[in-house]
Each structure stands twice: as structure tokens, then as C-alpha cells.
Amino acid sequence: MRHQSPSSWAVISICIAALVHLALGFSIEFSVDEAHYALYAKHLAWSYFDHPPLVGWIQWPLVSLTSSEGIIRLIPELLWVLSALLVYRVTVEIHRLIQVRNAGYLTTSLPSANLCGLMAVLAIIAAPLPHVLAIGLLPDTLLAPLSLGLMLMALRWTRKDQFTIADWIITGLLLGLAGLSKYTAAFTAFALLFVLLASPKKVWITKVGFWLAVAIALIVISPVLYWNWINDWISFKYQIAHGSGGAWAWRRVGAFVGIQIACFGLLLLLGTYTFLRHCLHSQKLILIALLSFFAIPFVIFATLSGGGSLPHWTTPAWFCLAPFAGIGLAKAWAMQHRLVIRILLIGQLLICLLGFGFVLAGGFTGSAVKSNPIADLYGWKLAGQKAAQLAQANKANGIAVQNWTLGSRAAWYAQPLPVFVLDQRQDQFDLWFGQLPAGANVLLINWSGMTFRSPVGGNLAFEVCEPLDSLEIIRFGRFLSKFEYSLCRNWQGAGAAR
């Protein structure tokens, strides 16, 4: 590594990881969330039931040109590369903030800024979960670079005597785009406000630029507000219920913390611990305020995890923690703790590579369909094409599934047929395809990884369902899953299908 500078190795590392992502992205089909957000691009709207619209809008150009999963996945890959580069840049800026002279002497001795940036990038590359968001576009994939961009503007605020109008405009645009990405961008906005409050000598609330930034942010997110206003605020109601989860339990909080450590790795924790112990001396209040870009969302999600949460929700927060961890790791490296860093880095990279191999292989050999999460990534393209053929041959009114997670892939791979979800839960499919009319005949898809009883009899059911065909999914000679198709006639639950 002595033949290249740390900045060169950071770029090389990012490029190697990006090539691995691209290889995997062209090898597997869409996951349930990817298909759902790709359908956003097929059904452009001011906003959507479960998320703001940017995750759909940004895919629209490619989705309108191609259905290739690999090409559409160029978008999350570019966002991941941008996030990694911003991690490097933010690390350098924090390094510059710490290395200030007070009373004529250097308050803190640190390794070079470029080495700190390299360590931050390596910590992100060695974290397993961010690779998932680099391959599949989720709202968190968008929020990560936008959060880092706001963090960069916060650092710019701490360095300059005052913001220019251009600085405020950029800040307002970043806030607005973050709001168009995910509702949890509000946590990032609070962190930015914390940095502003941590600089008491700088007047900002009376500045025209500040209110201009607020106005720009509100204008950018106005499509979300307008759409929710004309749709009885259903998105906000859903998110409040979704975030609160079920009955609160401490064991879920413990499980959440354990899963977070497994998903993002000990390397980030080691670097953060070293930073807090050895580097948090000068500019302490400002640095603590900057750490809130991680702390605020993480603490809120950890608290909410008592009722249930998903591990990837904290990904933008971990990206914002990486610069501090990079400085801490560089400091630990200079303090001769190199063996521990090497072991953690190599160990986490091996876990990532094993995960890539696990996905490509289709899961563990001999595992049951329901215990093999990778089985969900294969077979939906063939299943959707077969469903479209059977529906057309039998003159069905559309395709039906019994859970929304089955509907996204069915709707994407069997386009343009409507897909109806046979439950009483309101979701995006109601807005796209409406309710299943009384007396309708549909092609029912049942997947072996999530089986349901035949919807026959009762008030919310068909008069009869006749088996038509089946499709087995085989990968490398191993059975992964099975799709079963039935023609269901005379829907009896008009007005209640959700």
C-alpha cells in the first residue's frame, strides 16, 4: 500500500466494491422492495402510500427505457459511490476542524487527513448491510448521501463567519430532497438545527438566507404535502402506525442493538470509541452536535425497536458516523493497535464475500423454502411471465395474491396486468389498481415460501378456485421454491378487497 497514497487507495477500494455490486446486481432478480419502488416509476405520482416520491422519480428515466434489473440498479450503485466519496470528504473536513490552534499550540495530534478518510471508507466498505442498499434502491439509499451533504454544510457553517445566500440555497435544496426521500429525514433536520444552536455566537434565525432555505425546503416537499392533503393524510397515518409497531418489549431493543452490530460491524464501533476517547478535546460542543447526525436517528430507532423495526433504517446514520470512526481508526493505527484493526477489517470483508456467495448460490443447500431467505430472489421473472400468459389464455380480470409482498414482483414481472391483494389492509395497490369488482375472475398466484389457504367460501372469497398449473424454480440443480396458479371465479367480496 506504500506505492499509493491513502486517497488513491480509497478510490481503488470504492471501485472494487462497486464492481462486485454490479456483478451481483446483474445476476439476481428484484427483491420485493426494489420491485415496489420500480413500480413507483411506472405509476408516477406526487407521492405514494408508504413513502415520498423521490425513490420512484429518480428511477423513471431508466425504467421508461428498460426492464433490465442490472441497468436500473446503476442508480443505487452511483448513490452508494457518492455516499462513500462524501464520507471521505466529511472525514477530511472534521479532521480540519479538530486540528485547530488555540493559544499558539496544536490541541490534538492526529494522523493525516487522507489516512483518516481512507479508514472511514474502509469501515463503510467492510460493513455488510450497506452493500444491500448499494445493489437495491431503497429510500435509505437516497437519504445517505443527502444526510452527508447536510453534514458537509453543517461543517461549512462551523468554519465560516456566515453563510452566503448560495450556501443557504444549497442547504434548503438538500433538506427538501431529503424530505422527498424519506420521512425520517426530519431526524437529520434536527441534527442540523443542533449544529446551528451549538454556535451561539453566529446569528442565523434572523438571517434572510435561513428563511429562504426553509422556504425552498417547503417548496421542494410540497408535492408530498399536497398529495397527502387530497388523500386524507394516509401516508402519515400509515407511517405513524408502522413506526410504532406492536407491543413494546425490551428484548426487541436488545435484539435491535445486536442486529445493528452484526449488520454494520465492530470496526465502526472501535473507531468511534477511539475517537471519543482520544480526539474529542477541541471543539467539543460542535463535534457532539455533529455526532447527533448519528445519535438522533439511532436513538429514536432503537427506542421504536421495542415495538418492531427494520435494521436498514439506520443506514444513513451509520454513514454519518463513519467519518468519526475513520479518524478514530487512524488514531488507533498510529497507536500501534494495527492487529485488531486488520483482524476486524479482514473478518468483516470475509463476511461480506460469504454473503455475496450465499446470494449467488441461492441459499444453503438442503434448506427449507421458508427458512431460505435467498429463495425469494429467484423465479419471479419466470413466474410473472407465466402468470401473464395464463391470465390472458383464461381471460382473467387480473392477477391476485394474498399478501402485498407477493404483489410487487407479480405486478412488475407480469406488466401491465392489474394485481389485487386479497386482504383488508389498505396499501398502494388499492391506489394503483382499485378494488377487485364483484363477480371478477382472476389468476391466483400461491408461492411456496408464503403459502395461504385457497380463498374459497365466506364473505371475502371466490365461488371456486381451480388449479391450472405450477412452476418449480431450480438453481444449480437444487429446488428453491414453487409457484402454483389457480383460476378463481366469481369474487364475492366487492368493496372489501384491500
Solvent accessible surface area in square Angstrom, and as a share of the most:
residue,aa,sasa,rsa
1,M,141,0.63
2,R,240,0.88
3,H,179,0.80
4,Q,86,0.38
5,S,51,0.33
6,P,41,0.26
7,S,40,0.26
8,S,38,0.25
9,W,69,0.24
10,A,3,0.02
11,V,77,0.44
12,I,59,0.30
13,S,18,0.11
14,I,5,0.02
15,C,69,0.41
16,I,99,0.50
17,A,9,0.07
18,A,14,0.11
19,L,120,0.60
20,V,50,0.29
21,H,3,0.01
22,L,51,0.25
23,A,66,0.51
24,L,9,0.04
25,G,3,0.02
26,F,117,0.49
27,S,52,0.34
28,I,16,0.08
29,E,27,0.12
30,F,3,0.01
31,S,28,0.18
32,V,29,0.17
33,D,42,0.22
34,E,13,0.06
35,A,0,0.00
36,H,5,0.02
37,Y,13,0.05
38,A,0,0.00
39,L,2,0.01
40,Y,0,0.00
41,A,3,0.02
42,K,93,0.40
43,H,65,0.29
44,L,89,0.44
45,A,39,0.30
46,W,142,0.50
47,S,0,0.00
48,Y,0,0.00
49,F,11,0.05
50,D,18,0.09
51,H,27,0.12
52,P,0,0.00
53,P,0,0.00
54,L,25,0.12
55,V,0,0.00
56,G,0,0.00
57,W,73,0.26
58,I,59,0.30
59,Q,5,0.02
60,W,122,0.43
61,P,68,0.43
62,L,44,0.22
63,V,5,0.03
64,S,65,0.42
65,L,147,0.73
66,T,36,0.21
67,S,76,0.49
68,S,39,0.25
69,E,15,0.07
70,G,3,0.03
71,I,63,0.32
72,I,3,0.02
73,R,7,0.03
74,L,67,0.33
75,I,18,0.09
76,P,1,0.01
77,E,8,0.04
78,L,123,0.61
79,L,22,0.11
80,W,6,0.02
81,V,35,0.20
82,L,84,0.42
83,S,1,0.01
84,A,0,0.00
85,L,81,0.40
86,L,30,0.15
87,V,0,0.00
88,Y,36,0.14
89,R,118,0.43
90,V,0,0.00
91,T,0,0.00
92,V,29,0.17
93,E,4,0.02
94,I,0,0.00
95,H,19,0.08
96,R,129,0.47
97,L,12,0.06
98,I,0,0.00
99,Q,48,0.21
100,V,37,0.21
101,R,170,0.62
102,N,71,0.36
103,A,102,0.79
104,G,70,0.67
105,Y,133,0.51
106,L,79,0.39
107,T,39,0.23
108,T,8,0.05
109,S,79,0.51
110,L,22,0.11
111,P,22,0.14
112,S,65,0.42
113,A,23,0.18
114,N,64,0.33
115,L,40,0.20
116,C,0,0.00
117,G,0,0.00
118,L,7,0.03
119,M,13,0.06
120,A,0,0.00
121,V,0,0.00
122,L,28,0.14
123,A,0,0.00
124,I,0,0.00
125,I,15,0.08
126,A,0,0.00
127,A,0,0.00
128,P,29,0.18
129,L,24,0.12
130,P,1,0.00
131,H,9,0.04
132,V,87,0.50
133,L,5,0.03
134,A,0,0.00
135,I,15,0.08
136,G,7,0.06
137,L,7,0.03
138,L,15,0.08
139,P,3,0.02
140,D,1,0.01
141,T,6,0.04
142,L,5,0.03
143,L,7,0.04
144,A,4,0.03
145,P,8,0.05
146,L,22,0.11
147,S,2,0.01
148,L,0,0.00
149,G,10,0.10
150,L,0,0.00
151,M,0,0.00
152,L,32,0.16
153,M,17,0.08
154,A,0,0.00
155,L,0,0.00
156,R,84,0.31
157,W,5,0.02
158,T,22,0.13
159,R,89,0.32
160,K,51,0.22
161,D,133,0.69
162,Q,112,0.50
163,F,19,0.08
164,T,68,0.40
165,I,91,0.46
166,A,60,0.46
167,D,5,0.03
168,W,10,0.03
169,I,63,0.32
170,I,81,0.41
171,T,4,0.02
172,G,0,0.00
173,L,80,0.40
174,L,32,0.16
175,L,38,0.19
176,G,0,0.00
177,L,64,0.32
178,A,1,0.01
179,G,19,0.18
180,L,7,0.04
181,S,0,0.00
182,K,13,0.05
183,Y,49,0.19
184,T,29,0.17
185,A,7,0.05
186,A,49,0.38
187,F,34,0.14
188,T,10,0.06
189,A,38,0.29
190,F,113,0.47
191,A,0,0.00
192,L,13,0.07
193,L,67,0.34
194,F,74,0.31
195,V,0,0.00
196,L,9,0.05
197,L,107,0.53
198,A,8,0.06
199,S,11,0.07
200,P,111,0.70
201,K,193,0.82
202,K,44,0.19
203,V,90,0.52
204,W,27,0.09
205,I,93,0.47
206,T,102,0.60
207,K,78,0.33
208,V,120,0.69
209,G,3,0.03
210,F,29,0.12
211,W,135,0.47
212,L,61,0.30
213,A,3,0.03
214,V,48,0.28
215,A,42,0.33
216,I,28,0.14
217,A,14,0.11
218,L,96,0.48
219,I,120,0.61
220,V,29,0.17
221,I,40,0.20
222,S,49,0.32
223,P,21,0.13
224,V,5,0.03
225,L,68,0.34
226,Y,107,0.41
227,W,22,0.08
228,N,0,0.00
229,W,164,0.57
230,I,94,0.48
231,N,40,0.20
232,D,92,0.47
233,W,98,0.34
234,I,23,0.12
235,S,0,0.00
236,F,62,0.26
237,K,110,0.47
238,Y,45,0.17
239,Q,40,0.18
240,I,131,0.66
241,A,65,0.51
242,H,76,0.34
243,G,16,0.15
244,S,64,0.41
245,G,40,0.38
246,G,51,0.49
247,A,83,0.65
248,W,121,0.43
249,A,24,0.18
250,W,193,0.68
251,R,177,0.65
252,R,74,0.27
253,V,22,0.12
254,G,47,0.45
255,A,54,0.42
256,F,12,0.05
257,V,59,0.34
258,G,38,0.37
259,I,83,0.42
260,Q,1,0.01
261,I,62,0.31
262,A,73,0.57
263,C,25,0.15
264,F,0,0.00
265,G,6,0.05
266,L,91,0.45
267,L,3,0.01
268,L,0,0.00
269,L,61,0.30
270,L,46,0.23
271,G,0,0.00
272,T,18,0.11
273,Y,125,0.47
274,T,9,0.05
275,F,0,0.00
276,L,84,0.42
277,R,150,0.55
278,H,52,0.23
279,C,0,0.00
280,L,26,0.13
281,H,108,0.48
282,S,9,0.06
283,Q,69,0.31
284,K,105,0.45
285,L,101,0.50
286,I,20,0.10
287,L,0,0.00
288,I,73,0.37
289,A,0,0.00
290,L,0,0.00
291,L,23,0.11
292,S,5,0.03
293,F,4,0.02
294,F,31,0.13
295,A,42,0.32
296,I,44,0.22
297,P,13,0.08
298,F,36,0.15
299,V,91,0.52
300,I,55,0.28
301,F,8,0.03
302,A,15,0.12
303,T,78,0.45
304,L,58,0.29
305,S,3,0.02
306,G,0,0.00
307,G,6,0.05
308,G,26,0.25
309,S,32,0.21
310,L,83,0.41
311,P,41,0.26
312,H,30,0.13
313,W,29,0.10
314,T,1,0.00
315,T,1,0.00
316,P,9,0.05
317,A,3,0.02
318,W,4,0.01
319,F,6,0.02
320,C,2,0.01
321,L,3,0.02
322,A,0,0.00
323,P,0,0.00
324,F,1,0.00
325,A,0,0.00
326,G,0,0.00
327,I,0,0.00
328,G,0,0.00
329,L,1,0.00
330,A,0,0.00
331,K,35,0.15
332,A,2,0.01
333,W,53,0.19
334,A,55,0.42
335,M,68,0.30
336,Q,128,0.57
337,H,92,0.41
338,R,82,0.30
339,L,124,0.61
340,V,75,0.43
341,I,3,0.02
342,R,114,0.42
343,I,104,0.53
344,L,35,0.17
345,L,34,0.17
346,I,100,0.51
347,G,29,0.28
348,Q,12,0.05
349,L,60,0.30
350,L,97,0.48
351,I,99,0.50
352,C,9,0.05
353,L,102,0.51
354,L,133,0.66
355,G,31,0.30
356,F,29,0.12
357,G,35,0.34
358,F,48,0.20
359,V,25,0.14
360,L,67,0.34
361,A,39,0.30
362,G,0,0.00
363,G,6,0.05
364,F,140,0.58
365,T,113,0.66
366,G,77,0.74
367,S,39,0.25
368,A,67,0.52
369,V,26,0.15
370,K,144,0.61
371,S,79,0.51
372,N,9,0.05
373,P,93,0.59
374,I,15,0.08
375,A,0,0.00
376,D,32,0.16
377,L,27,0.13
378,Y,14,0.05
379,G,4,0.04
380,W,2,0.01
381,K,74,0.31
382,L,107,0.53
383,A,1,0.00
384,G,1,0.01
385,Q,86,0.38
386,K,49,0.21
387,A,0,0.00
388,A,26,0.20
389,Q,122,0.54
390,L,31,0.16
391,A,2,0.01
392,Q,147,0.65
393,A,81,0.63
394,N,50,0.25
395,K,179,0.76
396,A,17,0.13
397,N,80,0.41
398,G,0,0.00
399,I,0,0.00
400,A,0,0.00
401,V,0,0.00
402,Q,28,0.12
403,N,40,0.21
404,W,63,0.22
405,T,31,0.18
406,L,3,0.01
407,G,0,0.00
408,S,0,0.00
409,R,3,0.01
410,A,1,0.00
411,A,3,0.03
412,W,7,0.03
413,Y,24,0.09
414,A,1,0.01
415,Q,66,0.29
416,P,130,0.82
417,L,42,0.21
418,P,38,0.24
419,V,0,0.00
420,F,17,0.07
421,V,4,0.02
422,L,24,0.12
423,D,41,0.21
424,Q,130,0.58
425,R,91,0.33
426,Q,74,0.33
427,D,7,0.03
428,Q,7,0.03
429,F,4,0.02
430,D,20,0.10
431,L,71,0.35
432,W,40,0.14
433,F,43,0.18
434,G,33,0.32
435,Q,74,0.33
436,L,1,0.01
437,P,73,0.46
438,A,69,0.54
439,G,40,0.38
440,A,5,0.04
441,N,46,0.24
442,V,0,0.00
443,L,0,0.00
444,L,8,0.04
445,I,3,0.01
446,N,30,0.15
447,W,16,0.06
448,S,30,0.19
449,G,15,0.14
450,M,64,0.29
451,T,71,0.41
452,F,68,0.29
453,R,216,0.79
454,S,69,0.44
455,P,17,0.10
456,V,71,0.41
457,G,50,0.48
458,G,65,0.62
459,N,130,0.67
460,L,68,0.34
461,A,3,0.02
462,F,1,0.01
463,E,108,0.48
464,V,57,0.33
465,C,22,0.13
466,E,73,0.33
467,P,120,0.75
468,L,66,0.33
469,D,63,0.33
470,S,49,0.31
471,L,38,0.19
472,E,99,0.44
473,I,10,0.05
474,I,95,0.48
475,R,55,0.20
476,F,151,0.63
477,G,72,0.69
478,R,49,0.18
479,F,93,0.39
480,L,3,0.01
481,S,0,0.00
482,K,61,0.26
483,F,0,0.00
484,E,82,0.37
485,Y,2,0.01
486,S,21,0.14
487,L,3,0.02
488,C,0,0.00
489,R,95,0.35
490,N,54,0.27
491,W,7,0.02
492,Q,86,0.38
493,G,4,0.04
494,A,55,0.43
495,G,52,0.50
496,A,32,0.25
497,A,6,0.04
498,R,74,0.27
